[in-house]
């Protein structure tokens, strides 16, 4: 079941990056007790494939992901684990 923060993150990534493939997994349960999880902040793993990543370094790809949800950090999202993949036409 998708939570509200996860749904918002997914919607923003779709709007900003038009991915051909997207997976957003809530991994907060793996970080229970972690300082960053206090107050309900969430941890997510994102796998995203997008044409918008073509020609960009991994760092630049990740910057695009972070830009799509910058106002959600550090709360309600504490951390992201990102796998970004450029796709060829």
Gaussian input, Z-matrix of N, CA and C with variables (Angstrom, degrees):
# hf/3-21g

backbone

0 1
 N
 C     1     B1
 C     2     B2     1     A1
 N     3     B3     2     A2     1     D1
 C     4     B4     3     A3     2     D2
 C     5     B5     4     A4     3     D3
 N     6     B6     5     A5     4     D4
 C     7     B7     6     A6     5     D5
 C     8     B8     7     A7     6     D6
 N     9     B9     8     A8     7     D7
 C    10    B10     9     A9     8     D8
 C    11    B11    10    A10     9     D9
 N    12    B12    11    A11    10    D10
 C    13    B13    12    A12    11    D11
 C    14    B14    13    A13    12    D12
 N    15    B15    14    A14    13    D13
 C    16    B16    15    A15    14    D14
 C    17    B17    16    A16    15    D15
 N    18    B18    17    A17    16    D16
 C    19    B19    18    A18    17    D17
 C    20    B20    19    A19    18    D18
 N    21    B21    20    A20    19    D19
 C    22    B22    21    A21    20    D20
 C    23    B23    22    A22    21    D21
 N    24    B24    23    A23    22    D22
 C    25    B25    24    A24    23    D23
 C    26    B26    25    A25    24    D24
 N    27    B27    26    A26    25    D25
 C    28    B28    27    A27    26    D26
 C    29    B29    28    A28    27    D27
 N    30    B30    29    A29    28    D28
 C    31    B31    30    A30    29    D29
 C    32    B32    31    A31    30    D30
 N    33    B33    32    A32    31    D31
 C    34    B34    33    A33    32    D32
 C    35    B35    34    A34    33    D33
 N    36    B36    35    A35    34    D34
 C    37    B37    36    A36    35    D35
 C    38    B38    37    A37    36    D36
 N    39    B39    38    A38    37    D37
 C    40    B40    39    A39    38    D38
 C    41    B41    40    A40    39    D39
 N    42    B42    41    A41    40    D40
 C    43    B43    42    A42    41    D41
 C    44    B44    43    A43    42    D42
 N    45    B45    44    A44    43    D43
 C    46    B46    45    A45    44    D44
 C    47    B47    46    A46    45    D45
 N    48    B48    47    A47    46    D46
 C    49    B49    48    A48    47    D47
 C    50    B50    49    A49    48    D48
 N    51    B51    50    A50    49    D49
 C    52    B52    51    A51    50    D50
 C    53    B53    52    A52    51    D51
 N    54    B54    53    A53    52    D52
 C    55    B55    54    A54    53    D53
 C    56    B56    55    A55    54    D54
 N    57    B57    56    A56    55    D55
 C    58    B58    57    A57    56    D56
 C    59    B59    58    A58    57    D57
 N    60    B60    59    A59    58    D58
 C    61    B61    60    A60    59    D59
 C    62    B62    61    A61    60    D60
 N    63    B63    62    A62    61    D61
 C    64    B64    63    A63    62    D62
 C    65    B65    64    A64    63    D63
 N    66    B66    65    A65    64    D64
 C    67    B67    66    A66    65    D65
 C    68    B68    67    A67    66    D66
 N    69    B69    68    A68    67    D67
 C    70    B70    69    A69    68    D68
 C    71    B71    70    A70    69    D69
 N    72    B72    71    A71    70    D70
 C    73    B73    72    A72    71    D71
 C    74    B74    73    A73    72    D72
 N    75    B75    74    A74    73    D73
 C    76    B76    75    A75    74    D74
 C    77    B77    76    A76    75    D75
 N    78    B78    77    A77    76    D76
 C    79    B79    78    A78    77    D77
 C    80    B80    79    A79    78    D78
 N    81    B81    80    A80    79    D79
 C    82    B82    81    A81    80    D80
 C    83    B83    82    A82    81    D81
 N    84    B84    83    A83    82    D82
 C    85    B85    84    A84    83    D83
 C    86    B86    85    A85    84    D84
 N    87    B87    86    A86    85    D85
 C    88    B88    87    A87    86    D86
 C    89    B89    88    A88    87    D87
 N    90    B90    89    A89    88    D88
 C    91    B91    90    A90    89    D89
 C    92    B92    91    A91    90    D90
 N    93    B93    92    A92    91    D91
 C    94    B94    93    A93    92    D92
 C    95    B95    94    A94    93    D93
 N    96    B96    95    A95    94    D94
 C    97    B97    96    A96    95    D95
 C    98    B98    97    A97    96    D96
 N    99    B99    98    A98    97    D97
 C   100   B100    99    A99    98    D98
 C   101   B101   100   A100    99    D99
 N   102   B102   101   A101   100   D100
 C   103   B103   102   A102   101   D101
 C   104   B104   103   A103   102   D102
 N   105   B105   104   A104   103   D103
 C   106   B106   105   A105   104   D104
 C   107   B107   106   A106   105   D105
 N   108   B108   107   A107   106   D106
 C   109   B109   108   A108   107   D107
 C   110   B110   109   A109   108   D108
 N   111   B111   110   A110   109   D109
 C   112   B112   111   A111   110   D110
 C   113   B113   112   A112   111   D111
 N   114   B114   113   A113   112   D112
 C   115   B115   114   A114   113   D113
 C   116   B116   115   A115   114   D114
 N   117   B117   116   A116   115   D115
 C   118   B118   117   A117   116   D116
 C   119   B119   118   A118   117   D117
 N   120   B120   119   A119   118   D118
 C   121   B121   120   A120   119   D119
 C   122   B122   121   A121   120   D120
 N   123   B123   122   A122   121   D121
 C   124   B124   123   A123   122   D122
 C   125   B125   124   A124   123   D123
 N   126   B126   125   A125   124   D124
 C   127   B127   126   A126   125   D125
 C   128   B128   127   A127   126   D126
 N   129   B129   128   A128   127   D127
 C   130   B130   129   A129   128   D128
 C   131   B131   130   A130   129   D129
 N   132   B132   131   A131   130   D130
 C   133   B133   132   A132   131   D131
 C   134   B134   133   A133   132   D132
 N   135   B135   134   A134   133   D133
 C   136   B136   135   A135   134   D134
 C   137   B137   136   A136   135   D135
 N   138   B138   137   A137   136   D136
 C   139   B139   138   A138   137   D137
 C   140   B140   139   A139   138   D138
 N   141   B141   140   A140   139   D139
 C   142   B142   141   A141   140   D140
 C   143   B143   142   A142   141   D141
 N   144   B144   143   A143   142   D142
 C   145   B145   144   A144   143   D143
 C   146   B146   145   A145   144   D144
 N   147   B147   146   A146   145   D145
 C   148   B148   147   A147   146   D146
 C   149   B149   148   A148   147   D147
 N   150   B150   149   A149   148   D148
 C   151   B151   150   A150   149   D149
 C   152   B152   151   A151   150   D150
 N   153   B153   152   A152   151   D151
 C   154   B154   153   A153   152   D152
 C   155   B155   154   A154   153   D153
 N   156   B156   155   A155   154   D154
 C   157   B157   156   A156   155   D155
 C   158   B158   157   A157   156   D156
 N   159   B159   158   A158   157   D157
 C   160   B160   159   A159   158   D158
 C   161   B161   160   A160   159   D159
 N   162   B162   161   A161   160   D160
 C   163   B163   162   A162   161   D161
 C   164   B164   163   A163   162   D162
 N   165   B165   164   A164   163   D163
 C   166   B166   165   A165   164   D164
 C   167   B167   166   A166   165   D165
 N   168   B168   167   A167   166   D166
 C   169   B169   168   A168   167   D167
 C   170   B170   169   A169   168   D168
 N   171   B171   170   A170   169   D169
 C   172   B172   171   A171   170   D170
 C   173   B173   172   A172   171   D171
 N   174   B174   173   A173   172   D172
 C   175   B175   174   A174   173   D173
 C   176   B176   175   A175   174   D174
 N   177   B177   176   A176   175   D175
 C   178   B178   177   A177   176   D176
 C   179   B179   178   A178   177   D177
 N   180   B180   179   A179   178   D178
 C   181   B181   180   A180   179   D179
 C   182   B182   181   A181   180   D180
 N   183   B183   182   A182   181   D181
 C   184   B184   183   A183   182   D182
 C   185   B185   184   A184   183   D183
 N   186   B186   185   A185   184   D184
 C   187   B187   186   A186   185   D185
 C   188   B188   187   A187   186   D186
 N   189   B189   188   A188   187   D187
 C   190   B190   189   A189   188   D188
 C   191   B191   190   A190   189   D189
 N   192   B192   191   A191   190   D190
 C   193   B193   192   A192   191   D191
 C   194   B194   193   A193   192   D192
 N   195   B195   194   A194   193   D193
 C   196   B196   195   A195   194   D194
 C   197   B197   196   A196   195   D195
 N   198   B198   197   A197   196   D196
 C   199   B199   198   A198   197   D197
 C   200   B200   199   A199   198   D198
 N   201   B201   200   A200   199   D199
 C   202   B202   201   A201   200   D200
 C   203   B203   202   A202   201   D201
 N   204   B204   203   A203   202   D202
 C   205   B205   204   A204   203   D203
 C   206   B206   205   A205   204   D204
 N   207   B207   206   A206   205   D205
 C   208   B208   207   A207   206   D206
 C   209   B209   208   A208   207   D207
 N   210   B210   209   A209   208   D208
 C   211   B211   210   A210   209   D209
 C   212   B212   211   A211   210   D210
 N   213   B213   212   A212   211   D211
 C   214   B214   213   A213   212   D212
 C   215   B215   214   A214   213   D213
 N   216   B216   215   A215   214   D214
 C   217   B217   216   A216   215   D215
 C   218   B218   217   A217   216   D216
 N   219   B219   218   A218   217   D217
 C   220   B220   219   A219   218   D218
 C   221   B221   220   A220   219   D219
 N   222   B222   221   A221   220   D220
 C   223   B223   222   A222   221   D221
 C   224   B224   223   A223   222   D222
 N   225   B225   224   A224   223   D223
 C   226   B226   225   A225   224   D224
 C   227   B227   226   A226   225   D225
 N   228   B228   227   A227   226   D226
 C   229   B229   228   A228   227   D227
 C   230   B230   229   A229   228   D228
 N   231   B231   230   A230   229   D229
 C   232   B232   231   A231   230   D230
 C   233   B233   232   A232   231   D231
 N   234   B234   233   A233   232   D232
 C   235   B235   234   A234   233   D233
 C   236   B236   235   A235   234   D234
 N   237   B237   236   A236   235   D235
 C   238   B238   237   A237   236   D236
 C   239   B239   238   A238   237   D237
 N   240   B240   239   A239   238   D238
 C   241   B241   240   A240   239   D239
 C   242   B242   241   A241   240   D240
 N   243   B243   242   A242   241   D241
 C   244   B244   243   A243   242   D242
 C   245   B245   244   A244   243   D243
 N   246   B246   245   A245   244   D244
 C   247   B247   246   A246   245   D245
 C   248   B248   247   A247   246   D246
 N   249   B249   248   A248   247   D247
 C   250   B250   249   A249   248   D248
 C   251   B251   250   A250   249   D249
 N   252   B252   251   A251   250   D250
 C   253   B253   252   A252   251   D251
 C   254   B254   253   A253   252   D252
 N   255   B255   254   A254   253   D253
 C   256   B256   255   A255   254   D254
 C   257   B257   256   A256   255   D255
 N   258   B258   257   A257   256   D256
 C   259   B259   258   A258   257   D257
 C   260   B260   259   A259   258   D258
 N   261   B261   260   A260   259   D259
 C   262   B262   261   A261   260   D260
 C   263   B263   262   A262   261   D261
 N   264   B264   263   A263   262   D262
 C   265   B265   264   A264   263   D263
 C   266   B266   265   A265   264   D264

   B1=1.4527
   B2=1.5268
   B3=1.3079
   B4=1.4516
   B5=1.5230
   B6=1.3379
   B7=1.4570
   B8=1.5299
   B9=1.3352
   B10=1.4628
   B11=1.5274
   B12=1.3315
   B13=1.4600
   B14=1.5282
   B15=1.3040
   B16=1.4573
   B17=1.5321
   B18=1.3150
   B19=1.4668
   B20=1.5282
   B21=1.3226
   B22=1.4662
   B23=1.5224
   B24=1.3146
   B25=1.4654
   B26=1.5254
   B27=1.3147
   B28=1.4600
   B29=1.5302
   B30=1.3244
   B31=1.4660
   B32=1.5262
   B33=1.3185
   B34=1.4632
   B35=1.5231
   B36=1.3124
   B37=1.4641
   B38=1.5289
   B39=1.3095
   B40=1.4725
   B41=1.5262
   B42=1.3234
   B43=1.4619
   B44=1.5334
   B45=1.3155
   B46=1.4642
   B47=1.5232
   B48=1.3466
   B49=1.4612
   B50=1.5248
   B51=1.3095
   B52=1.4674
   B53=1.5286
   B54=1.3176
   B55=1.4678
   B56=1.5248
   B57=1.3343
   B58=1.4530
   B59=1.5260
   B60=1.3212
   B61=1.4604
   B62=1.5248
   B63=1.3390
   B64=1.4626
   B65=1.5165
   B66=1.3032
   B67=1.4604
   B68=1.5212
   B69=1.3248
   B70=1.4623
   B71=1.5165
   B72=1.3273
   B73=1.4627
   B74=1.5270
   B75=1.3229
   B76=1.4657
   B77=1.5252
   B78=1.3234
   B79=1.4637
   B80=1.5250
   B81=1.3068
   B82=1.4593
   B83=1.5206
   B84=1.3195
   B85=1.4735
   B86=1.5297
   B87=1.3321
   B88=1.4583
   B89=1.5266
   B90=1.3254
   B91=1.4609
   B92=1.5213
   B93=1.3055
   B94=1.4631
   B95=1.5234
   B96=1.3178
   B97=1.4527
   B98=1.5182
   B99=1.3173
   B100=1.4632
   B101=1.5256
   B102=1.3196
   B103=1.4585
   B104=1.5319
   B105=1.3225
   B106=1.4576
   B107=1.5098
   B108=1.3209
   B109=1.4652
   B110=1.5263
   B111=1.3170
   B112=1.4663
   B113=1.5117
   B114=1.2834
   B115=1.4533
   B116=1.5141
   B117=1.3163
   B118=1.4580
   B119=1.5106
   B120=1.3343
   B121=1.4674
   B122=1.5313
   B123=1.3133
   B124=1.4617
   B125=1.5284
   B126=1.3232
   B127=1.4653
   B128=1.5287
   B129=1.3286
   B130=1.4541
   B131=1.5198
   B132=1.3241
   B133=1.4548
   B134=1.5275
   B135=1.3138
   B136=1.4607
   B137=1.5233
   B138=1.3235
   B139=1.4705
   B140=1.5146
   B141=1.3238
   B142=1.4538
   B143=1.5239
   B144=1.3139
   B145=1.4614
   B146=1.5242
   B147=1.3349
   B148=1.4572
   B149=1.5204
   B150=1.3081
   B151=1.4637
   B152=1.5249
   B153=1.3230
   B154=1.4658
   B155=1.5241
   B156=1.3132
   B157=1.4542
   B158=1.5305
   B159=1.3304
   B160=1.4670
   B161=1.5211
   B162=1.3217
   B163=1.4497
   B164=1.5210
   B165=1.3269
   B166=1.4588
   B167=1.5231
   B168=1.3102
   B169=1.4601
   B170=1.5293
   B171=1.3083
   B172=1.4694
   B173=1.5354
   B174=1.3322
   B175=1.4594
   B176=1.5273
   B177=1.3138
   B178=1.4677
   B179=1.5286
   B180=1.3203
   B181=1.4648
   B182=1.5293
   B183=1.3254
   B184=1.4618
   B185=1.5250
   B186=1.3229
   B187=1.4732
   B188=1.5250
   B189=1.3288
   B190=1.4693
   B191=1.5255
   B192=1.3123
   B193=1.4661
   B194=1.5288
   B195=1.3221
   B196=1.4646
   B197=1.5212
   B198=1.3253
   B199=1.4634
   B200=1.5261
   B201=1.3191
   B202=1.4683
   B203=1.5269
   B204=1.3323
   B205=1.4676
   B206=1.5168
   B207=1.3239
   B208=1.4599
   B209=1.5273
   B210=1.3248
   B211=1.4683
   B212=1.5296
   B213=1.3216
   B214=1.4662
   B215=1.5306
   B216=1.3281
   B217=1.4645
   B218=1.5200
   B219=1.2893
   B220=1.4506
   B221=1.5253
   B222=1.3308
   B223=1.4611
   B224=1.5162
   B225=1.2815
   B226=1.4549
   B227=1.5312
   B228=1.3435
   B229=1.4686
   B230=1.5241
   B231=1.3204
   B232=1.4613
   B233=1.5322
   B234=1.3310
   B235=1.4622
   B236=1.5270
   B237=1.3355
   B238=1.4633
   B239=1.5214
   B240=1.3047
   B241=1.4684
   B242=1.5140
   B243=1.3326
   B244=1.4702
   B245=1.5251
   B246=1.3261
   B247=1.4617
   B248=1.5229
   B249=1.3236
   B250=1.4648
   B251=1.5230
   B252=1.3207
   B253=1.4629
   B254=1.5192
   B255=1.3203
   B256=1.4590
   B257=1.5246
   B258=1.3117
   B259=1.4597
   B260=1.5245
   B261=1.2930
   B262=1.4531
   B263=1.5153
   B264=1.3180
   B265=1.4640
   B266=1.5047
   A1=109.45
   A2=117.01
   A3=122.71
   A4=109.96
   A5=116.89
   A6=120.15
   A7=109.63
   A8=116.80
   A9=121.64
   A10=113.20
   A11=116.92
   A12=120.70
   A13=109.68
   A14=116.66
   A15=121.50
   A16=110.28
   A17=117.16
   A18=121.50
   A19=111.15
   A20=117.02
   A21=121.17
   A22=110.96
   A23=117.23
   A24=121.54
   A25=110.00
   A26=116.80
   A27=121.14
   A28=111.21
   A29=117.40
   A30=121.22
   A31=111.66
   A32=116.80
   A33=120.13
   A34=111.67
   A35=117.11
   A36=119.58
   A37=111.06
   A38=116.84
   A39=120.59
   A40=109.91
   A41=116.94
   A42=120.88
   A43=112.01
   A44=117.26
   A45=120.81
   A46=113.93
   A47=117.15
   A48=119.43
   A49=114.91
   A50=118.40
   A51=122.31
   A52=111.93
   A53=117.72
   A54=119.31
   A55=112.90
   A56=114.85
   A57=120.28
   A58=109.61
   A59=115.61
   A60=121.79
   A61=107.26
   A62=116.57
   A63=120.56
   A64=109.99
   A65=114.74
   A66=122.02
   A67=107.37
   A68=116.87
   A69=122.59
   A70=107.00
   A71=115.76
   A72=121.46
   A73=109.99
   A74=115.39
   A75=120.40
   A76=107.89
   A77=116.12
   A78=121.65
   A79=111.50
   A80=116.75
   A81=120.95
   A82=112.50
   A83=116.47
   A84=120.09
   A85=111.63
   A86=117.26
   A87=121.16
   A88=112.46
   A89=116.21
   A90=121.26
   A91=112.11
   A92=117.37
   A93=121.30
   A94=109.63
   A95=115.86
   A96=120.71
   A97=113.85
   A98=117.48
   A99=122.46
   A100=108.86
   A101=117.22
   A102=122.15
   A103=111.03
   A104=117.50
   A105=121.19
   A106=114.11
   A107=117.62
   A108=121.53
   A109=112.03
   A110=116.76
   A111=119.66
   A112=110.48
   A113=116.95
   A114=121.36
   A115=113.22
   A116=116.91
   A117=120.30
   A118=115.65
   A119=119.02
   A120=120.50
   A121=109.27
   A122=116.27
   A123=122.44
   A124=112.37
   A125=115.22
   A126=124.13
   A127=107.62
   A128=117.12
   A129=121.10
   A130=111.66
   A131=115.21
   A132=123.16
   A133=106.74
   A134=115.92
   A135=121.47
   A136=108.72
   A137=115.50
   A138=121.33
   A139=105.23
   A140=115.80
   A141=119.88
   A142=110.54
   A143=115.09
   A144=123.46
   A145=106.68
   A146=116.97
   A147=119.65
   A148=111.58
   A149=115.76
   A150=121.61
   A151=110.48
   A152=117.19
   A153=121.04
   A154=112.47
   A155=117.72
   A156=121.54
   A157=112.58
   A158=117.12
   A159=120.57
   A160=111.09
   A161=116.47
   A162=122.62
   A163=114.66
   A164=117.84
   A165=121.31
   A166=111.01
   A167=115.69
   A168=120.03
   A169=108.49
   A170=116.06
   A171=121.06
   A172=110.14
   A173=116.78
   A174=121.24
   A175=111.00
   A176=117.53
   A177=121.53
   A178=110.78
   A179=117.41
   A180=121.23
   A181=110.36
   A182=115.96
   A183=120.50
   A184=111.02
   A185=116.86
   A186=119.90
   A187=111.06
   A188=116.80
   A189=119.81
   A190=110.88
   A191=117.03
   A192=121.03
   A193=109.56
   A194=117.10
   A195=120.73
   A196=111.93
   A197=117.96
   A198=121.23
   A199=111.78
   A200=116.37
   A201=120.90
   A202=112.32
   A203=117.21
   A204=118.96
   A205=113.53
   A206=116.70
   A207=121.68
   A208=113.33
   A209=117.38
   A210=119.65
   A211=112.68
   A212=117.70
   A213=121.32
   A214=111.94
   A215=116.87
   A216=120.75
   A217=109.77
   A218=120.59
   A219=128.60
   A220=113.64
   A221=117.52
   A222=118.63
   A223=108.08
   A224=119.82
   A225=130.31
   A226=115.25
   A227=117.29
   A228=119.04
   A229=108.43
   A230=115.92
   A231=120.15
   A232=111.47
   A233=117.20
   A234=119.00
   A235=111.69
   A236=114.31
   A237=121.87
   A238=109.04
   A239=115.02
   A240=121.39
   A241=104.12
   A242=116.36
   A243=121.53
   A244=111.11
   A245=114.86
   A246=122.17
   A247=105.20
   A248=116.39
   A249=120.63
   A250=109.02
   A251=115.04
   A252=120.83
   A253=109.22
   A254=115.81
   A255=120.66
   A256=107.26
   A257=115.14
   A258=119.66
   A259=109.05
   A260=115.38
   A261=119.97
   A262=109.41
   A263=114.94
   A264=121.12
   A265=111.30
   D1=132.48
   D2=-177.72
   D3=-86.42
   D4=134.18
   D5=176.71
   D6=-89.70
   D7=170.92
   D8=-175.69
   D9=-60.78
   D10=-41.19
   D11=-179.23
   D12=-66.69
   D13=-42.26
   D14=178.59
   D15=-62.21
   D16=-43.51
   D17=178.86
   D18=-63.63
   D19=-40.29
   D20=178.09
   D21=-65.53
   D22=-43.96
   D23=178.26
   D24=-60.29
   D25=-46.76
   D26=179.48
   D27=-61.01
   D28=-45.83
   D29=-179.66
   D30=-61.74
   D31=-40.28
   D32=179.85
   D33=-68.25
   D34=-39.64
   D35=178.89
   D36=-66.61
   D37=-38.31
   D38=177.04
   D39=-63.72
   D40=-46.12
   D41=-178.59
   D42=-65.09
   D43=-40.51
   D44=-174.76
   D45=-82.53
   D46=-34.12
   D47=-168.91
   D48=-122.40
   D49=-1.23
   D50=178.23
   D51=41.57
   D52=56.57
   D53=-174.59
   D54=-66.75
   D55=148.62
   D56=172.65
   D57=-87.39
   D58=-16.73
   D59=175.83
   D60=-150.06
   D61=136.85
   D62=179.70
   D63=-149.77
   D64=131.73
   D65=174.46
   D66=-134.06
   D67=125.21
   D68=177.68
   D69=-122.72
   D70=113.53
   D71=-178.08
   D72=-114.24
   D73=131.19
   D74=175.46
   D75=-82.18
   D76=115.57
   D77=179.98
   D78=-109.47
   D79=21.14
   D80=-176.19
   D81=-58.90
   D82=-33.89
   D83=-178.91
   D84=-62.73
   D85=-23.26
   D86=178.90
   D87=-78.37
   D88=-10.92
   D89=-175.12
   D90=-119.19
   D91=19.94
   D92=178.82
   D93=-56.15
   D94=132.75
   D95=-179.72
   D96=89.33
   D97=-12.70
   D98=178.27
   D99=-69.11
   D100=141.16
   D101=-178.38
   D102=-53.35
   D103=-41.85
   D104=-178.47
   D105=-67.06
   D106=-16.71
   D107=-179.25
   D108=-88.04
   D109=-8.59
   D110=179.19
   D111=-60.56
   D112=143.86
   D113=179.63
   D114=76.34
   D115=10.67
   D116=175.70
   D117=88.28
   D118=8.28
   D119=178.08
   D120=-62.80
   D121=141.04
   D122=-171.93
   D123=-105.28
   D124=155.68
   D125=174.40
   D126=-116.18
   D127=131.08
   D128=-178.98
   D129=-128.12
   D130=152.32
   D131=169.71
   D132=-113.08
   D133=129.51
   D134=-177.98
   D135=-122.23
   D136=129.34
   D137=170.37
   D138=-118.29
   D139=119.01
   D140=-174.26
   D141=-137.09
   D142=132.55
   D143=177.44
   D144=-116.16
   D145=125.97
   D146=-176.64
   D147=-149.69
   D148=142.83
   D149=173.37
   D150=-64.20
   D151=-27.14
   D152=-178.58
   D153=-67.47
   D154=-12.45
   D155=177.64
   D156=-86.56
   D157=-13.00
   D158=-176.97
   D159=-56.31
   D160=130.65
   D161=177.84
   D162=80.55
   D163=-0.31
   D164=-178.96
   D165=-100.56
   D166=149.61
   D167=172.57
   D168=-70.25
   D169=163.31
   D170=177.52
   D171=-57.02
   D172=-41.33
   D173=179.02
   D174=-60.89
   D175=-44.12
   D176=179.46
   D177=-66.07
   D178=-37.51
   D179=176.15
   D180=-60.97
   D181=-45.91
   D182=-178.92
   D183=-66.09
   D184=-34.97
   D185=176.74
   D186=-61.28
   D187=-38.61
   D188=177.39
   D189=-63.97
   D190=-40.46
   D191=177.92
   D192=-63.14
   D193=-49.31
   D194=-179.62
   D195=-62.90
   D196=-36.67
   D197=179.88
   D198=-62.43
   D199=-32.24
   D200=-178.59
   D201=-68.12
   D202=-21.40
   D203=-176.47
   D204=-137.95
   D205=25.81
   D206=-174.65
   D207=-55.17
   D208=-38.64
   D209=-177.56
   D210=-73.22
   D211=-7.34
   D212=177.71
   D213=-91.27
   D214=-2.53
   D215=-179.32
   D216=-112.31
   D217=139.39
   D218=7.92
   D219=-88.62
   D220=0.76
   D221=177.46
   D222=-141.48
   D223=129.64
   D224=17.25
   D225=-89.60
   D226=-2.39
   D227=176.98
   D228=-105.49
   D229=123.09
   D230=178.53
   D231=-90.50
   D232=-40.16
   D233=-174.08
   D234=-151.34
   D235=150.28
   D236=175.05
   D237=-126.34
   D238=139.54
   D239=167.86
   D240=-110.22
   D241=115.91
   D242=-170.68
   D243=-112.29
   D244=130.14
   D245=167.05
   D246=-116.77
   D247=105.14
   D248=-179.00
   D249=-107.90
   D250=137.79
   D251=-175.50
   D252=-134.83
   D253=125.22
   D254=173.62
   D255=-77.23
   D256=149.36
   D257=179.38
   D258=-125.16
   D259=144.62
   D260=178.37
   D261=-89.10
   D262=150.01
   D263=-178.70
   D264=-61.84

